[in-house]
Amino acid sequence: RLEGESISWHVVEILEPKIPVRRIVFHEITDEAIHQALENPRDIDARLVRAQESRRIIDRLFGYELSPVLWKKVRSGLSAGRVQSVAVRLCVERERERRRFRVAAYWDAEAELEKDGQSFTARLVRLGGQRLATGQDFDPSTGELKKKSRAFWMRTEQEVADAIASWQRPWQVSSVENKPVVRRPAPPFTTSSMQQEANRKLRFSARHTMRLAQRLYEGIDVNGDREGLITYMRTDSMTLSSKALHDTERAVREMYGDAYTQGPRRYKTKA
């Protein structure tokens, strides 16, 4: 937004138009959004222009001062900046935390039980009245149980074998408890979350993910018209088009009934 405001101001400064110039702003490429923007033009916001200029100056103060230090201390051609230097610091801190991590080996056990032809899996959570240790019970800096943990640590395969041996008898279900489970849909992708998920599930690189996303954004031909398949992929916003939300809700209601709609979900972009 700041860059767009600054570009508008610079264009006006260079062209020196003889007629009044106003600016339109829209945040989604839909007929409704564009028509609404055309119906509500506004003057260029000088406050946003000054904010962008301030940010540009700060970027140069950081970059011009720190980049030469990197050339001398690390390697020529590197650059520092207001955002990237802080991001590198965060990465370094997490890497140091990763290196301090100590692995803890522990065992757990599951049993496949059957009753009246129906099988289900039971996991051992207590042994001799004592809760079994899980990953949350360990101190990542030592690999040992946390001082306040009272969990039992199954360290060896023999301890697991002993626990399994104690199961060799009839078991009785003491109670059955039903709980409702609510599973909410994942929020819309941002550029970073899309890249992370594509790497986690499909092992795609960030570049390959963006190349595929670009093709999806450009779309396919449908009855002679070009139809985009996703919204713009270079964004940190999770805001969805109000029209798209209402159209989707109406389609779900028509296809599946009112029971499958709870109103449009709206997500807030985290700064």
N, C-alpha and C positions, 0 to 999 in steps of 0.2 A: 504494500500500500504506500509506504513512504517513497519507494523508488518511482512508482507511477506518478505520484504527486510532483516529485522533483522533475521528472522528465517533462511533464505537462508545463511546468513553470519555465523550464529552459527552452522548450519549443516556442512558447509565446515570446520569450525574451529575444530569441533569434529572429523570428518571423516579423515581429512588430506589427501585428494585424491592425487594420483600421476599424474593425468592427468588434463588438464585445465578444469575448470568448468565455465559454462556460465548459465545465467538465462533467462527464457522466461516469458513474462508477457502478460496476456489477461484479458479483462474485461467483456467478454460475452462468454457463452458456446455455440458457433456455430462452424461448420466446418471451415468456412472462417476465423474466429478470431483465432482459434487454429493453422491452417496452416500458417497464417500470423505470428503468434508468433514464430512458429518453424523455419520459414525462416529468422527471425530477432532476434536471440539471442543477449544478451548483457552481459557485465560484471556486477557483483554486484555493486550497487551504494553506495560507502562508505558514501556519504553525507546523503543519506536516512537512512542508518544504524545509523549514529551519531545522526540524528534527532530523531529517535525512542528511542535511548538510553537517549537522553536529556529529552524526554517526560517521560520516565520511572522514571528518577531521580526526575523530578519535581513532578510526581505523589506521589512518596514516601516522598518527603519533605512536601507536603501538608498533605498526609494521616497520616504519622507518628507523625506529630506535632498536628494536629487537632482532630484526632480520640479519643485520650485519654481525650480531653476536653469534647467531647460528652459523653463519658462514665461517667464522673463525673457529668456533668450538666444535661444530659437528661436521657440516659439509656445505659446500657452496651450492647455491641454487635453492636452498630452503627458504621458507617464509614464515613469519610469525604474524599473529593478528589478534584482534580483540576477542574473537570467538574461538578460532582454532587453537590458540595457545592454551586457553582454559580447558578445551576439550582434550587436548593432549595431556594436560595435568591430570584430569580425571582418569584417563586411560592408564597413565603411569601408576596412579594410586591403586587402581584395581589390579594391575599387574603385580604390584608389590604385595597386595593382599593375597593374590593367587599363589605367589611364591612362598608366602608364610604358611599356607594351608598344609595341614598334616593329615594324611589319610588314616582313617580308622576302619579296620576290618571287623565286621560283625555279621552274625548269622541270624536269619529268621526262618520260620518253618510254616508250611501250609499243608493241609490235609484235604484230600478229595473224599467227601462223605456222600453216602447214598441212603435214601429212604424211600420205599415204595416206588422204586424205579427212577426216582428223581435224584440227580447228583448236584452237589453244591460244594463250593470251596470254603474252608474254614481256615483262618489264619491264627496262629498262636500269638496271643497278646500278653498272657500272664503265665508264669511258671512258679509253682509253689506260692501263689499269692502275690508274687512280685511282678511288676510290669516289665516287659521286655524292652530293651533299649532300641531306639530308632535313631536316624541320622540327626535329629534335633537335639539329642541328649549329649552330643559330643562337642568338645571345644575345638574349633577349626585350627587353632594355633598350636595345640598340643597333640591332638588325635586321641585324647583320653576323655573319659566321661567328665561332664561338668561337675564342679564341686557340689552343687545343690541337687544333682540328679540322684534319684534313688532307684533307678532302673537297673535291671539285671542284664549284664553284658554277656551274651553267648559268644564266646571267643573262638571256640574250636568246633570242628566237625563232630567230635565225640560228644560234646554237650548237646548238639542237635540230635544225634543218634539216641542219646538217653531220653531226650524229650519225646522223640517219636515212639520209642519203646513204651513209654508211659501211656501212649494212646491205644495200645493194643487191648482194648476192652470196649464194651458197648457204651455209646454216648447217648445222652438224653438232652433234648432241647428244652431248656428251662423256661424260655419265653421268646415270643416273636413280637418284634416292634416294627411298625410301619411308620415311615416318615415321608412327608411330601418333599420332593426334590425339585428345585427351580433351577433351570439351566438357561441363562441369558445368552442371547446371541453376541458374538464378538463385535466390537465397534468397527466402524469403517476403517479401511487402511489409510495410513499416511504413507509417505514415501519410505520412511525408515522402517515402519512396522511391516510393510509389504516386502521389503528386501530381507528383513530378518526372518519372516515366516517362510519365504521362498527358499532361503538358505537352510533353515531348520528342517523343512519337510522334503524339499526337492534337491537340496545341495546346489542350488543355482548361485552363481556369483551375482553381485549387485549389478554389474554391467549387463549380464544376460537377462536378468529380471527386468531391467529398465527397457531393454530392447524389445522384449516380448510385450511389456505394458504399452509401449509406443504403438505397436501393431494393433493391439486391442483398442487403444484409444482412436486410432485412425479408422478402425472398423471394417465392415464388409459391405458388399453391395446387396441390398434387399429390394427387389422389385424396382430396380433402376435407381434407387436412392442409396446414398452412403450412410450407413448407420454405425455410429460409434458404440462399442461394447462396454466401455468403462468410462468413468469421469476422468478428469485430468489427473495424471499420476504424480506430478511434481508438486506436492503440497504437504503442509503440516497441519492442515485443517481437517476436522472430522465433521464439519457442517454439511448437511445434506439438503438438497433442494426441497422446499416445502411442497411444491407441485409433485415431485417424484414420490415423496412420502405419502401424500394423499392418494395419488394414482395407484401406488402399490397396495395401500390399505384397501382401497375400493376393489381392486382385483382379487385380493385374498378373500374379502367378504363375499364377492360374487361366486368364487370358485369353491370355497370351503365353508362359508357361513360365518355368522357374527362371533361364534365361540372362539375363532382362531385369530381374532384381532383384539388388541388392547390399546389401540391408539398409536400414533407414530412415535417412535423412539427418537429422542434428540440427544446428541452427544456434545459435550463441551470440549473444546480444544485446550489441552494443557499447555501452559506457557513453558 
